[in-house]
């Protein structure tokens, strides 16, 4: 979703799901750096760099890239190498480079979450507020508030409960929702 939103804003976008594939002999860091180079390098430079590491080339490209770029990574692990590279990307690239990371294991991003300008987004930040719930549900305020309380503000659950003729409590207990 973040990558598509970046594209919709006219930004360059890179998306990798590191949990879905793995190239033999390639580290997560190399995969990320290769993707950055593949998207941002001019065609004549997009191959294997001579004498420089792919990480170095990727960082130089990000530093010199004027157009905003969003790098979206799913399934990041807790290896020290990837954590150092992500920390470098966070601290040493301009504000036009946005890094969006989804962790593979709980606690993976603890070292990143303490850096300046890092915004940690979790379930609480993704939920609707009561006002947002009331604004999207064309229902009386009491019913909208009941739905908000039962769904804890989860957008899809609010929408399902608002469209259903059954009680919001019945929706919350559906196996699919649980």
C-alpha angles and dihedrals in degrees: 000000000000092000092050091047089052091051090049089053089053095252128137110256136200122189127184129171100201093187094059102058142014130193116218111262095002122121124215088252092054091048092052094045091048091051091051091049091045092055102035105033121093110253093256092055100040095098129084109311117241115238095347130089119249088240091058092048091048092051092048090050092051092047092052097040111106098185115079115262128193119203112199119192126183125189099022115177130212100253113143091233095056092043091053092048093049090047089052091049090050097047104033106041125082124258089261088073113077121189118202114186132184115194125230097207129029111266095023095123100042092113091052096045092068094055120105117264092019113132116199113208119194138161094288091057092049096053124097118251118234090259092052091048091051091047095054098041114072090210137111114281096250092054092046090050091049090051091048092051093047096045097037086230098296104161099222092045091049090052093047093047092046093053096043126091090211123084118277088239090061091052093050091057097051111121091235091056094045 
